[in-house]
Amino acid sequence: MKPHRVNRVVPGPGQESVWDYPRPPRVEQSTDRVVVTIGGLVIVDTDDAVRVLETSHPPVYYLPRSAFRAGSLEPAPGQSYCEFKGAASYLSVFAPGRLEVAAGWYYPSPTRGFEDLVERVALYPGRMDEVTVNGERVLPQPGDFYGGWITSRVVGPFKGAPGSLGW
């Protein structure tokens, strides 16, 4: 099968192209302010995040488990495996009157090179009421599998959209 040619969007000033991100992915520290709201309640507000950057994917922000509102995270059924980061476990996200089953994930024992993910949680932004990075509302990565966070800082195209499976 012939590989799909992707028409990379050229980043403007202050932007990053996901096509310049590495594969295997890289973990980088971030001082971006991340606020997550669900059920009308802010469950996390932190400037202690790490971003995972991988070719063709918007960044995934991992937030300190200790920054979440007490009682807002509970173990959920299921596991998945990333060829780079290892085995992931899932978390349900709670707020008064709201439950999102398996809306977050974490790596209890990530593989070498991804140790910065220990005790950090990633969330599917489309499953929350609102997620912001530095005050800008996050758009979820297309599709229902990947958990990337799209802001005006990143340009694509992004994996997950229809027709992108072969990228």
N, C-alpha and C positions, 0 to 999 in steps of 0.2 A: 504494500500500500504506500502510495506517495505521501510524504509528510505534508501537513497543512501549513501553508504560509500565513503567518500572522502579520497584519498591518499594524505595527507598533505605533502608538500615539507618541509623538515627540513631546517630552515634558517641557513645560514653560518654567519661568523663574520660580524657584521655591518648590517645584514639584519633583516627584520621583516616578520613573517608569518601572512597573513591576517586571518588565523585561530586562532590567538591569540588576534585579535581585539574583542571588546565587542559587544554584542547585548542586549539592544539598543546601538546605536553608541555613540562614545565619540568625543567631539570637543577638539582639542589641538592646542595651539599656535605653530607657526613654524617660524624659521628665515631663512628657505631655500630661495634662490634667485630664483624667478619665472619670466621667460621672455616668452611673448606670441607674436607671429608674425602672421599676416594675410595680404594678398595682398602685401607682401614684406615690410610691415610696422610694427615696434614694437608698439603694442598698450598698453602693460603694462610691466613694469620692476620693481619688488618690492621684498622686503624681509620681508614684513608684510602680512603674510598669516596665515590662520588656516586650519588644516586638519581635516576632518571628517573620523573617523576610524570605520568600521563596519565589523563584521564577514563575511568572504568570499569575501569581496570587496577590491580592491585597494583603497588607500586614494583618497578622493576628496578634492582638494585645493579650498578654497574660498578666493578671492582676494578683497582688498578694492575697492569699486566702484570709489573712488576718485583717485586711482592709474591708471585708464584707460585713455587713450588718449581722449581728449574732442571730442565728436561726434561719438565715436566708438561703443556706446551702445544705442539701441533704444528699446522701448517696442515692444514685439511680441505677437501675439495671442496665447491663450491657457493657461491652468493651469494644475497642477497636485497636488497630495496630498501624502505626506509621513506620514506614521503612527507615526513617531517619531518627525519630524521637522515641520509638518503642511503643509499649502498651499504654493506652489511655483508658482511664475510668471516667464515668459520667456522673454528673451532679444535677439534681433538680433544683430549681430556683423558686423560692417561696416569698410571697408578700401577702398581707391580709387580703383575702378574697381572690388570690391568684396563685396558680401553680403551673410552672412550665417544666414538664418532665424531660430530663436529659437535655437541658438547655445550656449546660456547661460541661467542660471536661478538664482533666488534669493528667499529668504524668507522674505517678507515684515514684517511679524509679526510671527516669529518662536515661537514654543511652549517653555514652561519652560525648561531650561536646554540647550537650543540652542540659547540663546540671543547673543552669540558671532558671529552669522551669520548675524546679522542686518547690513545693508549697505555693504554686501559682495556678490560677484558674483562668481559662478562656471561656468566653460566652458567645453564643450565636446572637449577634446584635438584633436580628430581625425578630427574635423571640421576646425581646424586652420592650417596654413602652418607649424608651428612648435611651440611646447611648450617645454621649458626646465626647469628642476629643478637642480639648482647648476651646470649648464652647460651640464647636461645629457638630451638627447632628451626623451620625454615622449612617451610611447606607450598607445593608448586608451584601455580601458577595452573592452573585446569582447562583441559583440552584439550591438544593437542600442538604448538601453534604459538607461543603467547605464553610469555614467560619470567618472569612476575611472581613476586614473593616474598611469600607471605602469612604475616603474624605477627599476634599479638593486637593490634598497634597499628593495623591497618587493618580496615575493614568494607566490605562490598559492597552488593549482589551484584557479582560479578566477571565481566567478559567472558571468554568461553572455555568456559563451561559449556554444556551442550546447550540450544538455544533462544535463545542470546545473539548469534547471528551478525548479526542485524539491528540491534543496539544501536548 
